[in-house]
Amino acid sequence: MNIRLIVALFIVLLAIPVQGQRRRVKKVQRIQKISPEEQMRLERIERMKAAMQKVMIIDSVVVDKEGFLKAYHLSSETGSIKDGDDFFHIKENDGYFVYLNEIGNKCYYSKQETDSTSNLYYREEANLEWSQPVLLEGINDEHLFRHVNYPYMMGDGSTFYFAADGDSEGLGGYDIYMTTYDEEDKRFLRPVNIGMPFNSEANDYLYVIDEYANLGWFATDRNQEEGKVCIYVFVPSEKRLTYSAEDYTPEEINSFAEISCISDTWDDEEQYSLAVHRLEEVRKAQQPKENSNNISFVINDDVTYRQLSEFKLPENLMRYQQLVALKNRQATLNQSLEKTREAYAIAGKAARKAMASGILSDEQQVQTLYSAIHDLEKTIRNTENTYLTKNK
């Protein structure tokens, strides 16, 4: 018995260091190695947090991604964002978007290439016809991006925003980028990621600054279920301010980066109240007006249509809607032309020389629109009168 007891104790003593060693091995196994790529990504996120722009976000709304443009309420002077299919009346531009300037004679849009990537193009209108597509040089010359979409040009005609994916320096999914047009070289400068909180590891896109309402908009699917997107409205800043590590904890900075709570950004009560008021005014301006079908269109000396439903020919209803669009464009162009003429009157010699060709081009466009409106009105009247005569 004594020998057996001694042997058993010896075996137990031998097993103790082995078990301890196994425990140590398990602990070592729990330490996960980070790949160089992941390490670079984490460092990139930290750099962006350190340089993150301080911004006041006044509103957010979650909507269906399909049709999310309805949540953007922009001033008419800002131009408009269109769905590619709707704008070009084709079914091959699904998921790609168009920015149309406020005058309606230049558009920037995304177009799919033969290799399934996409790039940005522009077209200009002259004599009521669109030019052939022209690739925006400088945006994706080096093929840094797989897909480039959601264009927006600021009122200065130089500052340009878009969203793209595929960039090794991006955060993930679509990121928002900014560039400016170099008038001398006739190309855009190398795009810059605008950083957090606008960008995240999810898809972030369609960054728009409405200079007339002094409001900004962008969309993101961060923290959203499939098929949903959140539209944020913010107050643009003339100066780029950042969240100082001396004033905010790392947890607070992370919260701002993730936009965990928009009310945390309301650090100026007066600025917030004024911005909310501007947002309400823009939304009211875009609400459908009562009796929007009411019109006044003279067919002949005895007949004047007061409702859209009075048109007898369906094609004339479409022509009338086109007529309204042409008149709106003419009115906008006249307003722009008047402002340019006022600026021309007080400008110096060099500035006048630079403005002269633009004024001449706008005047020609106004005359072209006038002729088109006159011809369209005549066509509507003649065809309606022919129908009324035949169906007395």
N, C-alpha and C positions, 0 to 999 in steps of 0.2 A: 504493500500500500504506500509506503513512504517513497519508494522509487517512482511509482505511478504519479504521486502528488508532485514530486520534484519535476518530472518530465512535463506535466501539465502546466506548471508555473513557468517553466522555461519557454514553452510554446507561446504562452500569453505574453511574456516579456518580449519575445521576438516580433509578435504581431503589432505591438504598440507603435513603434517607429514607422512601420509600413503604413498603418492607418493614418498616422499623422502626415506621412508623405503624400498619401492619396488626397487628403484634404487640401494640402498645399497645391497639388496639381490641379484640382478642381478650381481653386481660386484663381490660378493663373489662366485657366481656360476661359474664365468669365471676362477677361480683359479683351475687348474687341479692338482689332487694329483698324485704323482709319486709312482709307486709300488716299494717295496724293491728290486725286481729283476731288474727293470729298473734303479733304483738309483745305484745299483752295476755295471750294464753295463756301465753307463755313467762314473762312477769313474774309471772303468777299461780302458776305452778309454783315459781318461785324464792321467792315469799312463803311458800308452803306448806312448802317445804323448810326455810326459816329458822325456821318455827314448828312443825316436825315433832315429834310426841310420841315420847319415848323409851320403848320398850316391849320387854319380853322375850318372844320368841316361842319356845315350847318344843317345838313339834311341827308337822309339816306332812304332808299326805297328798294325793296326786293321785288323783281318782276320776272316774268318768263323771258328767257333769253330770246326766244322768237318774238320779234316785235318790240324789242327793248328800246328802240329809237323813240317810241312814243313817250318815254319817260324823260327825254331831253327837251327842255323848253327854252329854246334859244331866241334871242331877238332877231327880227328879220334882217337887220343890218349886218348880222354876223355871217350870213350865208346859211346853208342848210346841208344836212347829212341825209343821204339817200341810200336805200338798198340798191345794189348793183342791178339786180333783175328788174326792179321797178323803173329805174332810171333809163336803162338801155332797152327795155322791153324785150329782153331775151331771157332764156332759161339756162345760160351757161355761166352766169356770174353769181351763182347762189353762194351766199356767205361772204361776199366781198362788197365793200362799201365805197361810196362816192361822196366827195365834198364838192359842192357847187358854190362858187363865190356869190356875193350878195347881188351882183349885177346879172349873174346868170350866163356869163359868156366864157367861163373857164372852169373846168372841173378836174379834180385829181381823183384817181381811183385805183383800186387794186385789181390785178388781172392775173389769172392762172397761166403759167407757162406750160410748154409741152412736156416738161419733166416733172410736172405736178407741184413745182415750187410756185411762188407768186411774187410779183414785183409791183411797183407803183408807176403809173403813167399819168400824163395829162393830155387834155384836148382843149382846143379853143374854138369858139364859134365865130364865124364871119358870114355875113349875108344869110343868116339863119341856117347855116350848115356847119356841122362839127368837123374839125380837122382830123387827120389820121392820128392814132395814138403815138405819143412821144415818151420814151422811157425817162424817168427822172434820174439824171446822172449824179453820182455821188452817194445815193442812198444805199445801194446794195452792189456796187461795182465789184467788190471783193468776195461777194457771195458769203457774207458773214451770216445771213439770215436764210431760213428755209421759206418762211412765209412773211410777207410784208403787207399790212392791211390797215384799215381805220385811219385814213389821212385827214389832216386838218391844217389849213393854212391861216395864219393870223392876218389881221387887217393890214399889217405893214407889207404884205406880199413877200416876206422874207423868212419869218420864223415859222417853222413847219414841225408838226407833231405827227407821229404815226406809232403803230404797235407792230412788233415782230417777234418771232420765235426762232430758235436755233442758234443764237449767239452764245458762244462759250462764256462770255462775261455777263450773261443775263442771270436772273434769279430763278427762272423756270417758267415754262409756258410762254404766253405773250407778255412782253415787257413794253413799256412806253418809252419812246425815244424822242429826242429833239435835235433839230439841225437848223441851219440857216443857209439861205441862198447867197452864193458869191456872185454878184452881178458882173464882176470883171471876168471871172473864169467861166461863167455861165453853167455852174454846177453847184450842188449842195456840198457843204462841208461834212466831214466825218460825223455821223450821228453819235449822240451821247445819251446814255441811259439816265433818265431823270431821277432814278433812285426811289427810296422809301419816303413817305408811306404810300406813294402812288403805285409802286411796284411791289410784288410779293412773289412767293414761290408758286402761286396759282396764275391764272390768266388775267391780265390787266390791260385795258385798251380804251380806245376812243376818248382821248384827253382833249377837251375843248375849252377854250377861254372865250367867254362872251364879254368883250371889252365894253359894250354898251350897258350891260346890266352889272358889270364888274363881278361876275360869277364864273366859277369853273366847274367842269363836270368830268367824271371818268367812271368807267365800269369795271367790275371785277367779279370773278366767281369764287373768290376766297371764302371759305366757311359756308358755301352754299351747296344745296343739294343739286343733283343732276337736272339740267334744264333751267336752272334759276341763275339770276345775276343781280348784283347789288349796284345801284347807281348812287354815287356820292356827289354831293354839291358842296363846293368849298369856296373860300374867299381868296382870290389870287393876291400874291404879295409882290410889291415892287422890289423889295429887298429880300434876299434869301437868308432867312434866319434859321438856326439849327438848335436842337435840344442839347444844351450844355450838360456834360456829365457832372458838373459842379452843382447844378440846380435840380437835376432829376436822377432818381435811382435807376439802376439797370432794369428793374422790373417795370418802372414807369415808361422808360424808353421803349422797351419791348411792346408794351401796351399801345403806345402811339404808332409803332411800326405796323402792328397788326390791326390797327383801328378797332380796338376792343370796345371802346365807348366814345362816341363822337362828342358827348357833352363834356368830356375831359379837355377838349380843345377850345372850349368857349371861355377863354381867359380875358376877353374884352367884351363886356356886356353891351356897350354902345355899338361896337362894330358888328356884333352878332345880331342885334335887333335891326340895324339898318340893312344888313344882308338878307335877313328873313323877309323883310318888307319888299326888297327888290325882287326876291324870288316869287313872292305872292303876286306882284305886279306882272311879272313875265308870264306866270301861269294864267292869270286872268286874261291877258292879251291874247292867249292862244285858245281860250275856251270857245267852243262853237257858238256863234252868235245866233240869236233867235231870227227866224224868217230868213235864214241864209239862202233859201231858194228864191227869194224876192229879187227881181231884176227889172230893168226898164230898157227894152230893146225895140226900136221902131222897125216894123216890117213894111208898112206902107202908110199912107195918109190916114187910113181908117183902122189900122190894126197895130197895137203895141203889146208886146208880150210882157206880162208882169211876173210870171212864174216859169221856172225851167221846164216844168211839165207841159207848157203850152207849145213847145217846139213839136212840129208834126213829123219831122224827119230825124231819126236817131243820129245820123251823121252831123246834123246841124247842132244838136246838143253838144256833141264832142267838139265841133268847131267853135261854139260859143265859149266852152271851157278853155280852149286854146286861146281864144281872143282875150279872155280875162287875164290869162298868164302873160300874154304879150303886153297888155296894157300895164300890168304890175311891173314888168321888167322895164318898160319905157319910163314909168314914173320914178323907179329907183335910179335908173341911169341919169335921168334929168336932175334928180337931187344931187347925185354924185358929181355931175358935170357942173352944177351951179357952185358947189363948194370948191371945186378945182379952179373955176374961173375967179372966184373971190381970192383964193390963194395966189393965183397968177397975177392979179392986179397989184399985189403988194410985194411980190417976190423980186429978187434981184435978177440980173441979166442971165447968169448961168442957170439959175433955177427955172426961169421962164423958158429957156431953150430946152431944158430937160422935160418940162411939162407940156410943151407945145404939141409934140407928136401924140401924146396921150389924149389931149383935148380934141385934136383933129379926129382921132380914131373913134372917140366917144360920140362926137357929132355925127360922124358917118353912120355909126350904129343906131343912133336915135332916128336918123332919116330912113334907114332900112326898116326899123321897127314901125315907123309911121306908115310906110308904104305897105308893109305886110298887114298891119291892122286895117288899113283902108280896103285892101283887096279881100281880106277875110270877111269883113262886114258886108261888102258887096255880094260875095258868094252866098252868104247866109240869107240875105234878103231876096236875092234872085231865085234861089232854089225853094225857099219857103213860099214865095209868091206864086211860083209855077205850080207847086203842089196845091195851094189854096185855090187857084184858078181851075185846075183840073177836077177838084173835089167839091165844087160848089153844090 
